[in-house]
Amino acid sequence: MAATLTLPDAIARAFSAYESGHLEDAEALCQAILQAKPDAFDALHLSGVLHSVRGQHAEAFALYERALAIRPDVAGAWNNRGNSLKELKRFDEALASYDKALALAPADVSTLNNRGVALQNMQAFDLALASFDRALALKPDFADALNNRGNALQRLTRFDEALDCYDRVLALKPSHAEALYNRGNTLRLLKRFPEAIASYDRALAVKPDHADAFSQMAHCVNWICDWRRKSAIAGEVIARVAEGRALISPFTFLGYCDDPALQLQCARSFDATAFPSVPSPLIIPGSRRHDKLRIGYLSADFHEHATAYQLAGLFEQHDHSRFEVIGVSLGADDKSPMRKRLVAAFNRFHDVAAQSDTVAAGLLHREEVDILVTLNAFTQNARLGMLASRPAPVQVSYPGFPGTTGAPFIDYIIADETVAPFEQGPFYSEQIVQLPNCYLASDATRPIAATPTRREAGLPDAGFVFCCFNNSWKIAPDVFDVWMRLLREVAGSVLWLLRDNAPAEQNLCREAQARGVDPARLVFAERKSAAEHLARHRLADLFLDTLPVNAHATASDALWSGLPLVTQLGGAFAGRVAASHLQALALPELITKGLAEYEALALRLANEPQLLKGYRERLASNRLTRPLFDTKRSCRHLEAAYRRMWETWQRGDKPHAFAVGEQR
């Protein structure tokens, strides 16, 4: 600091430089002041703000700490300290800092808003809502608080109220990109996909580099089978991942690209944004000694959900003389019979939906979970960040997300030799563990209702029924081309699809018409109970699989119901799952390589009733004798994998890929 410049003048110049955007000048002045007077509160505080602006939140926090040690009565410093802690994902401490600020300045709407955001990150949405309401009572036109209030309402599934909040923000600030993005998310959750896309597009018009808006727009385009728009953006989706320019959700990317190397790059880019700093691990290396190996299953789907129907039998089959099995729920308690069944299957069950990642991770650590298994990874309502602090010594991905997580804190991915051959190991951040047969366990106790009549199911009285009950976002135009050629070749045939959303149905009918097929030959099935859904498969003649993402639980449904399935072998995990099912049923002839072979086999099966009858009979026999639906056998294989993972950790060895041998 120049000798002629007084401390107040230097502080004033530093603040002026900051306010005019000359951040380097402001920081240089702060450092000069602090060299002359290390306890200059204003210089410490402003330097903290400058570090925050640059994203250096740990350094900013340290500066705020020094400043508050000198003047603990400055509300703004407590607020800024809370902001640094919030960015560092230390939400409990951030909340305490905001409360200190509010004790000094109860009417500070910025602090009230920040406090609400911290509470949202702690999953305390009702308390967050109250904080936003306090801010808005003081400043009704506070756009950021209105936007955040909408986010809290969205998480509370009060969607109409959330939309009202976003609309109020946009009435105040039509170019508020975050409100437009969040509005799109709410519309997406309501399956109002065209409106969601329009909202994302508006956000992108305001902020072209809004990666989340682009990613969600791309996924919604897939959901409604808008292939013209998909064709227009597909190159950019892949380029964004390949060039590392902006993140794309790994789940969205599955529908655009089956290159496993790019899928890994996508996951790692996404993780770098979602988990910019991995916290210190809760686990301290050393041997744990339990009489039984403790397995924790972490899922947002412990209710009426396809994953629950797939895995309930697995949880029930665990050998409780050797394993202690703990369920950890991130999702809603729907009070359903399935929820009750799942709770009963575990030795202990924890509902952590309303707890922050930090609190829930602490619970898992105190439970001394040995192996923690995420059943979601990147699927809806997943909270992969809970594993970032490593609450368990061994952490595993299985089976919700069919690909790599890219996360350094996930040690293994459960697979088999079909979905993840060892030569694809370089495309996984995890070590591949291959179970024999099919990696995906199935529940062999699933009941099948009485078979309805074709008329009851909305099918014509006669004619060959091609079927695909995959979600609409999995239907790709090149596969649909094949389906339409099959309908033209097989007189009187129909294509039976799952009714998902009206825009997808309209687009598929339009695409059929464009390919010379009467849209009336596309029959859309309403959603039914699980048992009724299984039963109606028996009215179909042949299940046609999709690519780049196969049928997964949907393939299991078809095969358990006795419906033969034709698939293509894709390039990555998500496109190889149905092949894994067929291998485990000793029906490899139904696995094809390439569209031409896929089409030729489907056409042959439709035109040769005896050939199809033979496969149906083999399926009827094999489903009860082959490994796919042997839930107990699948469980024993998975337990053997857990044992080997644990032995590796106890020896202090690094995780490594391995295959589990066949056993009963």
C-alpha positions as CSV (number, residue, x, y, z in Angstrom):
1,M,0.0,0.0,0.0
2,A,1.5,3.3,-1.0
3,A,2.6,5.4,1.9
4,T,0.5,8.3,0.9
5,L,-2.7,6.2,0.7
6,T,-4.6,6.0,4.0
7,L,-6.3,2.7,5.1
8,P,-9.8,4.1,4.5
9,D,-8.8,5.4,1.1
10,A,-7.3,2.0,0.1
11,I,-10.4,0.2,1.3
12,A,-12.6,2.6,-0.7
13,R,-10.5,2.1,-3.8
14,A,-10.6,-1.7,-3.4
15,F,-14.4,-1.7,-3.2
16,S,-14.6,0.7,-6.2
17,A,-12.4,-1.6,-8.2
18,Y,-14.6,-4.6,-7.2
19,E,-17.9,-2.8,-8.1
20,S,-16.6,-1.7,-11.5
21,G,-15.5,-5.3,-12.3
22,H,-11.7,-4.8,-12.0
23,L,-11.3,-7.8,-9.8
24,E,-7.5,-8.2,-10.1
25,D,-7.0,-4.6,-9.1
26,A,-9.4,-5.1,-6.1
27,E,-7.5,-8.2,-5.0
28,A,-4.1,-6.5,-5.3
29,L,-5.3,-3.6,-3.1
30,C,-6.7,-6.1,-0.6
31,Q,-3.3,-7.9,-0.4
32,A,-1.4,-4.6,0.0
33,I,-3.7,-3.6,2.8
34,L,-3.3,-6.9,4.5
35,Q,0.4,-6.8,4.3
36,A,0.3,-3.5,6.2
37,K,-2.5,-4.5,8.5
38,P,-3.2,-8.2,8.7
39,D,-6.4,-7.7,10.8
40,A,-8.1,-5.3,8.4
41,F,-11.6,-6.6,8.5
42,D,-12.8,-5.0,5.3
43,A,-9.9,-6.2,3.3
44,L,-10.3,-9.8,4.6
45,H,-14.0,-9.7,3.9
46,L,-13.6,-8.3,0.4
47,S,-10.8,-10.7,-0.4
48,G,-13.2,-13.5,0.6
49,V,-15.8,-12.2,-1.8
50,L,-13.3,-12.0,-4.6
51,H,-12.3,-15.6,-4.0
52,S,-15.9,-16.7,-4.0
53,V,-16.4,-15.0,-7.3
54,R,-13.5,-17.0,-8.7
55,G,-15.0,-20.2,-7.4
56,Q,-12.3,-20.6,-4.7
57,H,-14.7,-21.4,-2.0
58,A,-12.4,-23.0,0.5
59,E,-10.0,-20.0,0.4
60,A,-13.0,-17.7,0.7
61,F,-14.2,-19.5,3.7
62,A,-10.8,-19.2,5.4
63,L,-10.8,-15.4,4.8
64,Y,-14.4,-15.0,6.2
65,E,-13.3,-16.9,9.3
66,R,-10.4,-14.5,9.8
67,A,-12.7,-11.5,9.2
68,L,-15.4,-12.8,11.6
69,A,-12.8,-13.5,14.3
70,I,-12.1,-9.7,14.2
71,R,-15.7,-8.5,13.8
72,P,-18.3,-11.2,14.6
73,D,-21.1,-8.6,14.5
74,V,-21.3,-8.2,10.7
75,A,-24.3,-10.0,9.3
76,G,-23.1,-9.8,5.7
77,A,-19.9,-11.7,6.6
78,W,-21.9,-14.5,8.2
79,N,-24.1,-14.7,5.1
80,N,-21.1,-14.9,2.8
81,R,-19.4,-17.5,5.1
82,G,-22.6,-19.5,4.7
83,N,-22.5,-19.2,0.9
84,S,-18.9,-20.6,0.9
85,L,-20.0,-23.5,3.0
86,K,-23.0,-24.1,0.8
87,E,-20.8,-24.2,-2.3
88,L,-18.5,-26.7,-0.4
89,K,-21.7,-28.8,0.3
90,R,-21.3,-28.4,4.0
91,F,-24.9,-27.5,4.3
92,D,-25.4,-28.0,8.1
93,E,-22.6,-25.5,8.8
94,A,-24.0,-23.1,6.1
95,L,-27.4,-23.2,7.8
96,A,-25.8,-22.3,11.2
97,S,-23.9,-19.4,9.5
98,Y,-27.1,-18.0,8.0
99,D,-28.9,-18.2,11.3
100,K,-26.0,-16.2,12.8
101,A,-26.5,-13.6,10.1
102,L,-30.3,-13.5,10.7
103,A,-29.8,-13.0,14.4
104,L,-28.0,-9.8,13.5
105,A,-30.2,-8.8,10.6
106,P,-33.6,-10.6,10.8
107,A,-35.0,-8.8,7.7
108,D,-32.1,-9.6,5.3
109,V,-34.0,-11.2,2.4
110,S,-30.8,-12.4,0.7
111,T,-29.8,-14.4,3.8
112,L,-33.3,-15.8,4.1
113,N,-33.1,-16.9,0.4
114,N,-29.7,-18.5,0.9
115,R,-30.9,-20.2,4.0
116,G,-33.8,-21.8,2.1
117,V,-31.4,-23.1,-0.6
118,A,-29.2,-24.7,2.1
119,L,-32.3,-26.4,3.6
120,Q,-33.3,-27.6,0.1
121,N,-29.9,-29.3,-0.2
122,M,-30.5,-30.9,3.2
123,Q,-33.8,-32.3,1.8
124,A,-35.8,-30.2,4.3
125,F,-38.2,-28.8,1.7
126,D,-41.0,-27.7,4.0
127,L,-38.5,-25.7,6.1
128,A,-36.9,-24.3,2.9
129,L,-40.4,-23.2,1.8
130,A,-40.9,-21.3,5.1
131,S,-37.6,-19.5,4.6
132,F,-38.5,-18.4,1.1
133,D,-41.9,-17.3,2.3
134,R,-40.3,-15.1,5.0
135,A,-38.1,-13.5,2.3
136,L,-41.1,-12.9,0.0
137,A,-43.2,-11.5,2.8
138,L,-40.5,-8.8,3.1
139,K,-39.9,-8.4,-0.7
140,P,-42.7,-9.9,-2.8
141,D,-40.9,-9.2,-6.1
142,F,-37.7,-11.0,-5.1
143,A,-37.4,-13.1,-8.2
144,D,-34.7,-15.5,-7.0
145,A,-36.6,-16.4,-3.9
146,L,-39.7,-17.0,-6.0
147,N,-37.7,-19.3,-8.3
148,N,-36.3,-21.2,-5.3
149,R,-39.7,-21.4,-3.7
150,G,-40.9,-23.1,-7.0
151,N,-38.0,-25.6,-6.7
152,A,-39.1,-26.5,-3.1
153,L,-42.7,-26.9,-4.2
154,Q,-41.6,-29.1,-7.1
155,R,-39.7,-31.4,-4.8
156,L,-42.8,-31.6,-2.6
157,T,-44.7,-32.6,-5.8
158,R,-46.9,-29.5,-5.6
159,F,-46.4,-29.0,-9.3
160,D,-49.1,-26.5,-10.0
161,E,-47.9,-24.2,-7.3
162,A,-44.4,-24.6,-8.5
163,L,-45.4,-23.5,-12.0
164,D,-47.2,-20.5,-10.6
165,C,-44.0,-19.4,-8.9
166,Y,-42.0,-19.7,-12.1
167,D,-44.6,-17.8,-14.0
168,R,-44.5,-15.0,-11.4
169,V,-40.7,-14.9,-11.8
170,L,-41.0,-14.7,-15.6
171,A,-43.7,-11.9,-15.3
172,L,-41.0,-9.9,-13.4
173,K,-38.0,-11.1,-15.4
174,P,-39.0,-12.7,-18.7
175,S,-35.3,-13.7,-19.4
176,H,-34.7,-15.4,-16.0
177,A,-32.9,-18.5,-17.4
178,E,-33.1,-20.6,-14.2
179,A,-36.9,-20.0,-13.8
180,L,-37.3,-21.1,-17.5
181,Y,-35.2,-24.2,-16.9
182,N,-36.9,-25.1,-13.6
183,R,-40.3,-24.6,-15.2
184,G,-39.2,-27.0,-17.9
185,N,-38.3,-29.6,-15.3
186,T,-41.7,-29.3,-13.6
187,L,-43.5,-29.7,-16.9
188,R,-41.2,-32.7,-17.7
189,L,-42.2,-34.4,-14.5
190,L,-45.8,-33.8,-15.4
191,K,-45.0,-35.4,-18.8
192,R,-46.1,-32.2,-20.6
193,F,-43.1,-32.7,-22.8
194,P,-43.7,-30.2,-25.6
195,E,-44.3,-27.4,-23.1
196,A,-41.1,-28.5,-21.2
197,I,-39.1,-28.4,-24.5
198,A,-40.5,-24.9,-25.2
199,S,-39.4,-23.7,-21.7
200,Y,-35.9,-25.2,-22.1
201,D,-35.6,-23.6,-25.6
202,R,-36.5,-20.2,-24.0
203,A,-33.8,-20.8,-21.4
204,L,-31.3,-21.6,-24.1
205,A,-32.2,-18.5,-26.1
206,V,-31.4,-16.5,-23.0
207,K,-28.3,-18.5,-22.0
208,P,-27.0,-20.7,-24.9
209,D,-24.4,-22.4,-22.7
210,H,-27.1,-23.6,-20.2
211,A,-25.9,-27.2,-20.3
212,D,-28.7,-28.6,-18.0
213,A,-31.4,-27.1,-20.2
214,F,-29.8,-28.5,-23.3
215,S,-29.5,-32.0,-21.8
216,Q,-33.1,-32.1,-20.5
217,M,-34.4,-30.7,-23.8
218,A,-32.6,-33.5,-25.6
219,H,-34.1,-36.1,-23.3
220,C,-37.6,-34.7,-23.7
221,V,-37.2,-34.8,-27.5
222,N,-36.5,-38.5,-27.2
223,W,-39.5,-39.1,-24.9
224,I,-41.9,-37.7,-27.6
225,C,-40.2,-39.4,-30.5
226,D,-39.6,-36.1,-32.3
227,W,-37.0,-37.6,-34.6
228,R,-36.7,-34.5,-36.8
229,R,-35.5,-32.5,-33.8
230,K,-33.4,-35.4,-32.5
231,S,-31.7,-35.6,-35.9
232,A,-31.0,-31.8,-35.7
233,I,-29.4,-32.0,-32.2
234,A,-27.8,-35.5,-32.1
235,G,-24.5,-34.3,-33.5
236,E,-24.3,-31.5,-30.9
237,V,-25.1,-33.9,-28.1
238,I,-22.3,-36.2,-29.1
239,A,-19.9,-33.2,-29.8
240,R,-20.5,-31.7,-26.4
241,V,-19.4,-34.9,-24.8
242,A,-16.5,-35.6,-27.2
243,E,-15.1,-32.1,-26.9
244,G,-15.8,-31.7,-23.2
245,R,-17.6,-28.4,-23.8
246,A,-20.6,-28.9,-21.6
247,L,-22.2,-31.7,-19.5
248,I,-24.9,-34.0,-20.8
249,S,-26.8,-36.2,-18.3
250,P,-25.4,-39.8,-18.7
251,F,-28.9,-41.0,-18.7
252,T,-29.9,-38.7,-21.6
253,F,-26.7,-39.7,-23.5
254,L,-27.7,-43.4,-23.5
255,G,-30.4,-42.6,-26.0
256,Y,-28.0,-40.8,-28.3
257,C,-24.8,-42.8,-28.3
258,D,-23.7,-46.4,-27.6
259,D,-20.0,-45.7,-27.8
260,P,-18.7,-46.9,-24.4
261,A,-15.7,-44.6,-24.5
262,L,-17.9,-41.6,-25.0
263,Q,-20.3,-42.8,-22.3
264,L,-17.3,-42.9,-19.8
265,Q,-16.3,-39.4,-20.9
266,C,-19.9,-38.2,-20.4
267,A,-20.1,-39.7,-16.9
268,R,-16.8,-38.2,-15.9
269,S,-17.7,-34.7,-17.2
270,F,-21.1,-34.9,-15.4
271,D,-19.4,-36.0,-12.1
272,A,-16.9,-33.2,-12.3
273,T,-19.7,-30.7,-12.2
274,A,-21.9,-32.6,-9.8
275,F,-19.1,-33.4,-7.4
276,P,-16.4,-30.7,-7.9
277,S,-14.7,-31.6,-4.6
278,V,-14.9,-35.1,-3.1
279,P,-15.1,-34.8,0.7
280,S,-12.8,-36.6,3.0
281,P,-13.8,-40.3,3.3
282,L,-15.7,-41.3,6.4
283,I,-14.1,-44.7,6.3
284,I,-10.7,-45.1,7.9
285,P,-8.7,-48.0,6.4
286,G,-8.5,-50.9,8.7
287,S,-10.3,-54.2,9.3
288,R,-13.9,-54.4,10.4
289,R,-15.0,-57.5,12.1
290,H,-18.7,-58.4,11.9
291,D,-20.2,-61.8,12.3
292,K,-22.2,-61.2,9.1
293,L,-21.2,-59.1,6.1
294,R,-23.3,-55.9,6.1
295,I,-24.8,-55.1,2.7
296,G,-26.6,-51.8,2.2
297,Y,-28.9,-51.2,-0.7
298,L,-29.5,-47.6,-1.6
299,S,-32.5,-46.8,-3.8
300,A,-35.1,-44.2,-4.7
301,D,-37.4,-47.0,-6.0
302,F,-38.4,-48.9,-2.9
303,H,-42.1,-48.7,-3.8
304,E,-44.3,-49.6,-6.8
305,H,-41.6,-49.4,-9.4
306,A,-40.1,-51.8,-12.0
307,T,-36.8,-52.0,-10.1
308,A,-38.7,-53.1,-7.0
309,Y,-40.6,-55.8,-8.9
310,Q,-37.3,-57.0,-10.4
311,L,-35.3,-57.2,-7.2
312,A,-37.8,-57.9,-4.3
313,G,-37.1,-61.6,-4.6
314,L,-33.4,-61.1,-4.5
315,F,-33.6,-59.2,-1.3
316,E,-35.8,-62.0,0.2
317,Q,-33.3,-64.7,-0.8
318,H,-30.3,-63.3,1.0
319,D,-28.7,-65.8,3.4
320,H,-29.4,-64.0,6.7
321,S,-27.1,-66.4,8.5
322,R,-24.2,-64.9,6.6
323,F,-25.4,-61.5,5.6
324,E,-27.1,-58.6,7.3
325,V,-29.1,-56.7,4.7
326,I,-30.0,-53.0,5.1
327,G,-32.4,-51.1,2.9
328,V,-31.9,-47.3,2.5
329,S,-34.8,-45.5,0.8
330,L,-34.3,-42.2,-1.0
331,G,-37.8,-42.1,-2.5
332,A,-41.4,-41.7,-1.5
333,D,-43.2,-44.2,0.8
334,D,-46.3,-45.0,-1.3
335,K,-47.8,-47.2,1.4
336,S,-48.1,-50.0,-1.2
337,P,-48.0,-53.7,-0.6
338,M,-44.6,-53.6,-2.5
339,R,-43.2,-51.1,0.0
340,K,-44.3,-53.4,2.9
341,R,-42.8,-56.4,1.2
342,L,-39.5,-54.6,0.7
343,V,-39.3,-53.4,4.3
344,A,-39.9,-56.9,5.5
345,A,-37.1,-58.3,3.3
346,F,-34.4,-56.3,5.0
347,N,-32.9,-56.8,8.5
348,R,-33.2,-53.0,8.9
349,F,-34.8,-50.3,6.8
350,H,-34.0,-46.6,6.8
351,D,-36.0,-43.9,5.1
352,V,-33.5,-41.1,4.4
353,A,-35.6,-39.2,1.8
354,A,-35.8,-36.2,4.1
355,Q,-32.2,-36.3,5.2
356,S,-29.2,-34.5,3.6
357,D,-26.5,-36.5,1.8
358,T,-24.2,-35.7,4.7
359,V,-26.6,-36.9,7.4
360,A,-27.6,-40.0,5.5
361,A,-23.9,-40.9,4.8
362,G,-23.3,-40.5,8.5
363,L,-26.1,-42.9,9.3
364,L,-24.6,-45.5,6.9
365,H,-21.2,-45.0,8.4
366,R,-22.6,-45.5,11.9
367,E,-24.4,-48.6,10.7
368,E,-21.0,-49.9,9.7
369,V,-22.2,-50.9,6.3
370,D,-19.4,-53.0,4.7
371,I,-20.6,-52.9,1.1
372,L,-22.9,-50.1,-0.1
373,V,-24.8,-50.8,-3.4
374,T,-26.4,-47.9,-5.3
375,L,-29.4,-49.2,-7.3
376,N,-29.9,-45.9,-9.1
377,A,-26.6,-44.1,-9.9
378,F,-28.0,-41.6,-12.5
379,T,-31.6,-42.6,-12.7
380,Q,-34.5,-40.5,-11.4
381,N,-34.1,-39.1,-7.8
382,A,-30.7,-40.8,-7.4
383,R,-28.3,-39.1,-4.9
384,L,-24.9,-40.4,-6.0
385,G,-23.3,-37.7,-3.9
386,M,-24.2,-39.6,-0.8
387,L,-21.5,-42.1,-1.7
388,A,-18.9,-39.3,-2.4
389,S,-17.9,-39.2,1.2
390,R,-17.4,-43.0,1.1
391,P,-19.6,-44.1,4.1
392,A,-18.8,-47.7,3.3
393,P,-15.4,-49.4,2.5
394,V,-16.7,-51.0,-0.7
395,Q,-19.2,-49.2,-3.0
396,V,-20.9,-50.8,-5.9
397,S,-23.2,-49.9,-8.8
398,Y,-26.0,-52.3,-9.6
399,P,-28.3,-52.5,-11.6
400,G,-30.4,-49.3,-12.2
401,F,-28.0,-47.4,-14.5
402,P,-26.7,-49.6,-17.3
403,G,-23.3,-48.1,-17.7
404,T,-20.3,-46.6,-15.9
405,T,-20.8,-44.0,-13.3
406,G,-17.4,-42.4,-14.0
407,A,-17.2,-41.8,-10.2
408,P,-13.9,-42.4,-8.4
409,F,-15.8,-43.4,-5.2
410,I,-17.6,-46.4,-6.9
411,D,-15.3,-49.5,-6.8
412,Y,-17.3,-52.1,-8.8
413,I,-20.1,-52.5,-11.3
414,I,-22.1,-55.7,-11.3
415,A,-22.3,-57.2,-14.8
416,D,-21.9,-60.4,-16.8
417,E,-19.8,-61.4,-19.8
418,T,-22.4,-60.3,-22.3
419,V,-23.2,-56.8,-21.1
420,A,-19.7,-55.9,-20.0
421,P,-16.9,-58.1,-21.5
422,F,-13.6,-57.6,-19.8
423,E,-12.1,-56.1,-22.9
424,Q,-14.4,-53.2,-22.4
425,G,-12.8,-52.6,-18.9
426,P,-11.0,-49.4,-20.1
427,F,-14.4,-47.8,-20.6
428,Y,-15.4,-48.2,-17.0
429,S,-14.2,-46.3,-14.0
430,E,-15.3,-49.2,-11.9
431,Q,-13.9,-52.7,-11.9
432,I,-16.2,-55.1,-13.7
433,V,-17.6,-58.0,-11.8
434,Q,-19.1,-60.7,-14.0
435,L,-21.8,-62.9,-12.6
436,P,-22.5,-66.1,-14.4
437,N,-25.5,-66.1,-16.7
438,C,-27.4,-62.8,-16.5
439,Y,-26.3,-60.0,-14.1
440,L,-29.9,-58.9,-13.6
441,A,-31.8,-60.9,-11.0
442,S,-35.4,-61.6,-11.5
443,D,-38.2,-62.4,-9.1
444,A,-39.6,-65.8,-10.0
445,T,-42.6,-65.3,-7.7
446,R,-44.2,-62.6,-9.8
447,P,-47.9,-63.5,-10.3
448,I,-49.4,-63.4,-13.8
449,A,-53.1,-62.6,-14.0
450,A,-55.7,-64.4,-16.2
451,T,-55.0,-63.7,-19.8
452,P,-57.5,-61.2,-21.3
453,T,-59.1,-61.5,-24.6
454,R,-57.7,-59.7,-27.6
455,R,-60.7,-57.5,-27.7
456,E,-60.3,-56.6,-24.0
457,A,-56.7,-55.7,-24.7
458,G,-57.7,-53.5,-27.7
459,L,-56.2,-55.8,-30.2
460,P,-57.9,-56.9,-33.5
461,D,-59.5,-60.4,-33.4
462,A,-56.9,-61.8,-35.8
463,G,-53.5,-61.1,-37.1
464,F,-49.8,-61.3,-36.0
465,V,-49.0,-59.1,-33.0
466,F,-45.5,-57.6,-32.9
467,C,-45.0,-56.1,-29.5
468,C,-42.6,-53.6,-27.8
469,F,-43.5,-52.4,-24.3
470,N,-40.3,-50.3,-23.8
471,N,-40.7,-46.6,-22.9
472,S,-41.1,-44.3,-25.8
473,W,-37.7,-42.7,-25.4
474,K,-36.0,-46.0,-26.3
475,I,-37.6,-46.1,-29.8
476,A,-35.1,-45.0,-32.4
477,P,-36.0,-44.1,-36.0
478,D,-33.8,-46.8,-37.7
479,V,-35.4,-49.5,-35.6
480,F,-38.9,-48.0,-36.3
481,D,-38.1,-48.2,-40.0
482,V,-37.6,-52.0,-39.6
483,W,-40.9,-52.3,-37.6
484,M,-42.8,-50.5,-40.4
485,R,-41.3,-52.7,-43.1
486,L,-42.4,-55.8,-41.0
487,L,-45.9,-54.5,-40.9
488,R,-46.0,-54.0,-44.6
489,E,-44.6,-57.5,-45.2
490,V,-46.8,-59.3,-42.8
491,A,-50.4,-58.9,-43.8
492,G,-52.9,-58.1,-41.1
493,S,-50.2,-57.6,-38.5
494,V,-50.1,-54.9,-35.8
495,L,-47.5,-53.3,-33.6
496,W,-48.5,-53.2,-29.9
497,L,-46.8,-50.4,-28.0
498,L,-47.0,-49.0,-24.5
499,R,-49.1,-45.8,-24.2
500,D,-46.7,-43.3,-22.6
501,N,-47.5,-39.8,-23.6
502,A,-49.8,-38.3,-26.2
503,P,-47.2,-36.4,-28.2
504,A,-45.1,-39.6,-28.6
505,E,-48.2,-41.4,-29.8
506,Q,-49.0,-38.7,-32.3
507,N,-45.5,-38.6,-33.6
508,L,-45.3,-42.4,-34.0
509,C,-48.5,-42.4,-35.9
510,R,-47.3,-39.6,-38.2
511,E,-44.0,-41.5,-38.7
512,A,-45.9,-44.7,-39.6
513,Q,-48.0,-42.8,-42.1
514,A,-44.9,-41.3,-43.7
515,R,-43.6,-44.9,-44.1
516,G,-46.7,-46.1,-45.8
517,V,-48.4,-47.8,-42.8
518,D,-51.9,-47.1,-41.6
519,P,-51.5,-45.5,-38.1
520,A,-54.4,-47.7,-37.0
521,R,-52.0,-50.6,-37.1
522,L,-50.2,-49.1,-34.1
523,V,-52.1,-50.2,-31.0
524,F,-51.3,-48.4,-27.7
525,A,-51.7,-50.3,-24.4
526,E,-52.8,-48.5,-21.3
527,R,-50.7,-49.0,-18.2
528,K,-52.0,-51.8,-16.0
529,S,-51.1,-53.5,-12.7
530,A,-48.0,-55.6,-12.8
531,A,-49.9,-58.9,-12.9
532,E,-52.3,-57.7,-15.6
533,H,-49.4,-56.3,-17.6
534,L,-47.6,-59.7,-17.5
535,A,-50.8,-61.5,-18.5
536,R,-51.4,-59.4,-21.7
537,H,-48.0,-60.4,-23.1
538,R,-49.5,-63.8,-23.8
539,L,-51.6,-62.2,-26.5
540,A,-48.5,-61.0,-28.5
541,D,-46.6,-63.2,-30.9
542,L,-43.1,-61.6,-30.9
543,F,-41.4,-58.9,-28.8
544,L,-39.2,-56.6,-30.9
545,D,-36.4,-55.0,-28.9
546,T,-34.9,-51.5,-29.3
547,L,-31.4,-50.1,-29.7
548,P,-29.2,-48.3,-28.6
549,V,-31.0,-49.0,-25.3
550,N,-32.5,-52.5,-25.0
551,A,-35.4,-53.8,-23.0
552,H,-34.2,-54.4,-19.4
553,A,-36.9,-55.1,-16.8
554,T,-39.2,-55.1,-19.9
555,A,-37.3,-58.0,-21.4
556,S,-37.6,-59.9,-18.2
557,D,-41.4,-59.2,-18.2
558,A,-41.8,-60.5,-21.7
559,L,-39.7,-63.7,-21.2
560,W,-41.3,-64.5,-17.8
561,S,-44.7,-64.3,-19.5
562,G,-43.5,-66.7,-22.2
563,L,-43.2,-64.2,-25.1
564,P,-40.2,-64.8,-27.4
565,L,-38.0,-61.7,-27.9
566,V,-35.7,-60.7,-30.8
567,T,-32.9,-58.4,-30.0
568,Q,-29.7,-56.8,-31.5
569,L,-26.4,-56.9,-29.7
570,G,-25.4,-53.2,-29.0
571,G,-22.0,-51.6,-28.5
572,A,-22.3,-50.9,-24.8
573,F,-24.0,-52.2,-21.6
574,A,-27.4,-50.6,-22.2
575,G,-27.7,-52.2,-25.6
576,R,-26.7,-55.7,-24.6
577,V,-29.1,-56.5,-21.7
578,A,-31.7,-58.4,-23.6
579,A,-29.0,-60.5,-25.2
580,S,-27.8,-61.4,-21.6
581,H,-31.4,-62.5,-20.8
582,L,-31.6,-64.7,-23.9
583,Q,-28.1,-66.3,-23.2
584,A,-29.3,-67.2,-19.7
585,L,-32.3,-68.9,-21.2
586,A,-30.3,-70.8,-23.7
587,L,-31.9,-69.0,-26.6
588,P,-28.9,-67.4,-28.3
589,E,-30.5,-67.8,-31.8
590,L,-32.7,-64.8,-31.0
591,I,-29.7,-62.5,-30.6
592,T,-28.8,-60.7,-33.8
593,K,-26.0,-58.5,-35.0
594,G,-27.1,-55.5,-37.0
595,L,-30.4,-54.2,-38.3
596,A,-30.5,-56.4,-41.4
597,E,-30.1,-59.7,-39.4
598,Y,-32.6,-58.4,-36.8
599,E,-35.2,-57.6,-39.5
600,A,-34.7,-60.9,-41.3
601,L,-35.1,-63.0,-38.2
602,A,-38.3,-61.1,-37.1
603,L,-39.8,-61.5,-40.6
604,R,-38.9,-65.2,-40.7
605,L,-40.5,-65.9,-37.3
606,A,-43.6,-64.0,-38.3
607,N,-43.9,-66.0,-41.6
608,E,-43.0,-69.4,-40.2
609,P,-45.5,-70.3,-37.4
610,Q,-43.8,-73.6,-36.6
611,L,-40.4,-72.0,-36.1
612,L,-41.9,-69.4,-33.7
613,K,-43.9,-72.1,-32.0
614,G,-40.7,-74.0,-31.4
615,Y,-39.1,-71.0,-29.7
616,R,-42.2,-70.4,-27.6
617,E,-42.1,-74.0,-26.4
618,R,-38.4,-73.8,-25.6
619,L,-39.0,-70.6,-23.7
620,A,-41.8,-72.2,-21.8
621,S,-39.5,-75.0,-20.7
622,N,-36.3,-73.0,-20.2
623,R,-37.9,-70.3,-18.1
624,L,-38.3,-72.8,-15.3
625,T,-35.1,-74.7,-15.7
626,R,-32.5,-72.3,-16.9
627,P,-30.8,-69.7,-14.6
628,L,-32.5,-66.5,-15.6
629,F,-35.4,-66.8,-13.3
630,D,-33.7,-68.8,-10.6
631,T,-33.7,-66.0,-8.0
632,K,-31.9,-68.1,-5.3
633,R,-29.1,-69.0,-7.7
634,S,-28.7,-65.3,-8.7
635,C,-28.6,-64.3,-5.1
636,R,-25.9,-66.9,-4.2
637,H,-23.8,-65.6,-7.1
638,L,-24.2,-62.0,-6.0
639,E,-23.2,-63.0,-2.4
640,A,-20.1,-64.7,-3.7
641,A,-19.2,-61.5,-5.5
642,Y,-19.7,-59.5,-2.3
643,R,-17.5,-61.9,-0.4
644,R,-14.7,-61.6,-2.8
645,M,-14.9,-57.8,-2.8
646,W,-14.8,-57.8,0.9
647,E,-11.8,-60.1,1.1
648,T,-10.0,-57.9,-1.4
649,W,-10.6,-54.8,0.8
650,Q,-9.6,-56.7,4.0
651,R,-6.3,-57.6,2.4
652,G,-5.7,-54.0,1.5
653,D,-5.6,-54.8,-2.2
654,K,-6.9,-52.4,-4.8
655,P,-10.3,-53.4,-6.4
656,H,-9.8,-55.6,-9.5
657,A,-12.1,-57.1,-12.1
658,F,-13.1,-60.7,-11.6
659,A,-15.7,-63.3,-12.6
660,V,-17.8,-65.4,-10.3
661,G,-17.9,-69.1,-11.0
662,E,-21.2,-71.0,-11.5
663,Q,-22.7,-72.5,-8.3
664,R,-26.0,-73.6,-6.9
